[in-house]
Amino acid sequence: MSRDARRVLWAQGLRAWAYGLGAVLLGATLERRGYSSAQAGLVLAAVVAGTAAASLAVGRWGDRLGRRRCYAALYLALAVAGAVFALSGALWPLIAVSLTGALSTEVVESGPFTSLEQSMLASELAGRARIRGFGVYNAVAAAAGSLGALAAGGLGPLRSLWPGLSDQRAFLLFVPVALAGAVLALRLTPGVESAERGARPRALERSRRPVLALSALFATDAFGGGFVVQSFIAYWLTARFGATLGQLGVLFFAVGVLQTASFLVAPRLAGRFGLLQTMVFTHLPSNVLLASLAFAPNLPVAVALLLGRVTLSQMDVPTRQAYVMALVDPSERTAAAAWTNTARYVVRPAGPALAGVVQSSLAMGAPFLIAGVIKGAYDLALWGWFRTVELPPEPTSNVRNDG
């Protein structure tokens, strides 16, 4: 990889560590501040809304203003958000910084940052190098996010050495991490910029129809996934089988390890079978396993099905990102990444709410069955619509390896 690609990976790893830390801290700090569930919901809704709005703004103006400049600005906004969450006791400042788009409810695919990183990596890499790069890119996020969550779990023992340390003050760790990310962003070379930097922003042109179709499909997939977010799985395993916190901790650590490994294996499969084939024919079996969770008779079977599903389900992430970048013109990559990523973000919050309704009105495992059916339908529709679409030939002149 070029120096620019490595800098992007370092910056993304730092941010993923912070997001992994924040994912553990956020709910606990909101509850300990005495906020109601409605107020906590407002903060989380602001994070999702900010992610979507900032992603669309990056897609529209990112290439014109400069990818490096926008990338650094987002890291500075992340530093401000960390300081506000650490020091403010009022609700509205939290909502305000959440709306900047610098925060995220996800570690691997994190809003406007991801849209910029995908387009910059696509400028640096091509062909098989690109899919390998996206595999490493997602593996770094998964591993760093796991380390961030582990760091959050270690805050308790640290309080014996630092009595003044609280969960809220721990958000100050966002500040040096984000500033380091901003420095890395500013050290990127002009090679990561669009060839049309400074030009008047324009909508998708040649790639408009396929990008909108992919956005609709990705939104369907994300909607189905919203029924079975990790917090719901933990709740279901506890309520259905009496799983302990220790068992859940080991399980979700194993989930993180398998996700990281699957990100690294996916490029090898894509190099042999193709991007679309890898996306569909790893994801579809994973959704059969997901639907089967609804009928698991005991905890060992449920854990085996879940781990089998995770091993396969994440292989479509780097292949999906690489597929979008290969499908569109280089000048449309930032916009295409923003559209397809935002489509996933905006529908995701509906899933958990509907999962609770479905579970209370039907059966406890019903959300797994519904999610498996929806996501399986996405796989079949994706294959049906795009199996005859040929990816355009790709020049290799933009590939750099400066050591």
N, C-alpha and C positions, 0 to 999 in steps of 0.2 A: 504493500500500500504506500501511497505517497505520504509526505509529511502532513498535508492537509487532511487526508482521510484519517490518519492517526490522531490528529488534533481533535477532529470531530468525535472520534470514539472516546478520547479522554474526557472531553467536555460532557458527552452524553453519559459516561459512566459516573462522573461526579454528580450530575443532576439526578440520575437514577438512584444513587445512594441517598440523596436528600429526600427524594420521593418515597423511598422505602422507609426511611425514618419517619417522615411525615404521615404516612399511611397508618402507622401504629399510634402516633401521638395525637393526630387530629381529633378523633372521636373522644379519646380520653380527656383531652384538654377542654373541649367544648362542654363535656358533661361536668367536669370539675369546676368550671367557671359558673355553673348553675344555669346554663342556657336550657330552655325548653327544647323538646324534640322539634317543634316547629321552627325555632330559631336556628338550631343546628341544621335543619333541613334547608333553611335559607342560605346558609354559608355554603353547603355542599352544592346547592342549585346554582349559586353564583360561580363556583369553581367550574361546573359543567358549562354554564352559559359563557363564561369568559373564555374557556377553551375553544368552544365553537366559534365565537365571534373573532377571536384573535387568529384562529386558523384561516378563516375566510379573508380577513384583512391581509394576512401574509400572502395568501394565494393571489389576491388582487394587486397588492402594491409591493410585495417583497422584492421582486426582481427589479422594479424601478428604483426603489430606495437603496437597494444593495442587500444581498443576503447576509454578508458579514455584519453590516450595521444593524440589521433587524435582529440577528442572532445575539449580538452583544447586548442590545437593548432589552431583549427578553431575559437575559441573565441578570441584568441590573434590576429589572422588575422583580425577579425572583428574590434577590437580596432584600429589596424593600419589603416584599411580602413576608419574608422570614422575620425581619425586625418588627414589623407590625404585629404579627401573631405572637411574638415573644413578649412584647412590651405593652400592648394595648389591652385594656379590659373592656372596651366598648364593642358593641356588635357591628356598627356600621363601618368602622375602619376595616374590619375583617372582610366584610362583604365587598368593600371598595377594592381592596387589593386582590381579592379572589376574582374579580371581574377583569383583571388585567390579562388573564390568560396564561400567566407564568406558572400557576399551580396546576396540578392534574390529579385526577383520581386513579390514573394508571401509571405504571412504571415503564412498560415497554413502549407503548404508543402514546406519547404525551403531547398532544395538541400541536400548537404552532411550531414548537421546537422540532417535532418529528417531520413536519412538512418541509422545513428548511433543510434538515439533515438529509432527508431522502433525496432532495434535488441536488444538494451539494455532493453527496456520495455518488449519485448517478453521473455527475459531471466528471468525477475523478476516475470512475471505474466503468468497464463495459464488458458485455458478454459474460463468461463464466466468472470472471473476477468480480463482477457486480453482485451476482447472487451469493458468492462466497463472502463478499464484503457485507451484504445485508444479513447473512447468517451470523457473522461475528458481531455485527452491530446490535442485533437483538439479544444475542447471548451475553454481551457485556451488560446490557440493561438488566436482564434477568438476574445475573450474578450480583451486580452492584446493588440492585434493589433488595435482594436477600440479605446482603451484608448490612444495608441500612436498617432493615427490620431487626436484624440481630443486634445492632448497636442500640436501637431503642429498647430492646429487652434488657440490655446491660446498664440502663440508667439507674435502676434500683440500687445495685451494689455501689455505684458511684456516689450516691447520696451520703453514704457513710464517710466518704472522703471530702465531699463538697456539700455541706448541709443546706446551702442556699439553692442547690440545683432543683428545679422543678420541671415537670413535663413542658410547661409553657415556655420557660427560659431555654429549653433545649432547641427551640426553633431558631435561636441565634446561630446555631451551627449552619443554617442555610446561608448566612451572610458570607463567610469566607469561601464556602463551596461555590456559591453563585459568582462571587468576584473572580475566583479562579477560572470559572467557565467563561466569564466575559473577557478575561485576558487571552484565553485560548481562541475565542472567537475573533478578537482583533488581530491575532497573529496569523490568521488564515490569509492565503495569498489571493490575488485577483482571479486565479484559475477557478475558484469555486463560484464565481459570479456568472450570471446569465449573460449571454452575448448581447442581449438587448437591454442591459442595465441602463437606466436613465430614460428609456423610451416610455411613451405613454402606455399605461397599463391597458391590456385588452383581455377580453374574455377568451375562453377556449374556442378554437376555430376548427381545425381538422379533426381534433380528437374529442369534440364536444359530445357526440352521440355515444361513443363507447365509454367515455368517462362518466356520463350521467347514468348509463346502464350499470356500470360497475358500482357506482355510488349507491344506487338502489339495492343492488344485490348485497353489498357490504353492510348496508343498513339493516337488511333483513337478518343477516348473520349475527350482527351485534345485538339486535333486538332479542333473538333467540338466546344468545349468550347471557343476556341480562336476567333471565329467569334463574340462572344457576351461578351467580357470583360467589366468590369464595366465602363470604360471610354467611350466605344461605346454606352452602354445603356444610360448613361447620355447625350451623344450627341444626340441620337435618340429621347429621351423624350423631349429634348429642341427643336430640329428642327421640330419634328412631331406635338407636342402638346403645345409647348411654355412653358414648365416647367421652373420654376424659380430656382435660386440657393438655396433659402430657402426650396422649396419643395424637391429638390434633396437631400439636407442635411438631412431632416427628413426621406426621403425614405431610404437612404443608412444606416442611423442609425438603422432603423427598420430591414433592411436586415441583419446587423450584429447581432442584437438581435436574430433573427430567426435562423441564422446559428449556433449561440452558443447553442440555445435550441435544435436544431435538432441533434447536436453532442451528446447531453446528452440523447435524446430519442432513438437514433439508437441502443445502446446496449440492451435496453429493448426489442425492436422488434427482434433483432438478437437472444436474449436468448429464445424467444418464437418460432420464425419461422425459424431461421438458418441464417448464414452469407450470403450465396449466394442469398437466397430468399429476404433478406432485401436489398441487393445491387441492385438487378434487379427490384423488384416490388415497390420500392420507386422511383428509378431513372427513370424508363420508363414513369410513369405518369407525372413526372416533365418535361420530354422532350416533351410530348404532350402539356403541358401548355406553354413551351418555343416556340414551333412552332406556337401556337395560338396567340402569341404576334404580329406576323406579320399582323394579321387581326384586332387588337384592334381598335375600332372606336373612343375612346376618352381616356383622361388621367386616369380617375378613373378605367376604365376597364383594361387598361395597367398596372396600379399599382397593382390591385388585382391579375392579372395573374402572374406578376413578384413575388409578395410576396408568392403566392401559390407555384410557382415553386421553390423558394428559400427554403421554408419550407421542401420540399421533396428532393431536389437535393443534399443536403449536407450529407444525411444519409448514402450514400455509402462511404464516406471518411474513418471514423473509421472502418467500416466493411470491406472495401477493404484492409486496412492496416493489420487488424487482420487476414483476410483470407490468405493473402500472407504468413504471419508469421506461420500460422497453416499448410499451405500446404507443406512447405519445411522443410528439416532437420535443426536442431539447428545450425549445423556448416555452413549452407548455408544462414542463415538469413540476414547477412549484405550484401552479394553479391546480394541476391534476392531483398532486399529493394533498393539497388543502381540501379539495372537494371530496375525495374518497375518504380521507381521514375524518372530516367533519361529519359526513353522513353517518359514520359509526358513533361519534360522540353524542349526537343530538337524540338518538333513539335509545341509547343505553339506559338512561334513568327509568324508563317505563317498565323495564323487565322486572326489577326487584319488587316494585309495588304490585304488579300483576301476579307475581309468584306468590305473594302473601295471600292474595284473594283466592287464587286457584287452590292453594294448599288448604285453606280453611273451608272452602266450599266443595272440594272434590276429595282427593286423597293426599296424604303427606308427600308421596313421591311423584305426584302428577307433574310438577314443574320440570322434572327431568325428562319425562316422556314428551311433553309439549316442546321443550327446548330441542330435544333430539330430532323431532319431526320438522320443526321450523328450519333448523340448521341443515338437516339433510335435504330439504327442499331447495335451500340455497345452493348446495353443492350440485344438485341435478340441473337447476336452472343455469348456473354458471357454465357447466359443461355443455348444455344444450345451446346456449347463446354464443359461446366463444370458441368452441372446438374447431370451427372452420375459419376463425380469424387468424390471419398470418401476421406475425410481428414484423414491422418494417426492418430492412437491413440497417445495421448500425455501424457508423464509422468508428474507427479505433484511434483516430488522431487525438481524441480528447483524453486518452488514458495516459497518465503520468506516473512515473516511478522514480522519484527523486531521492530515494533512499530513506 
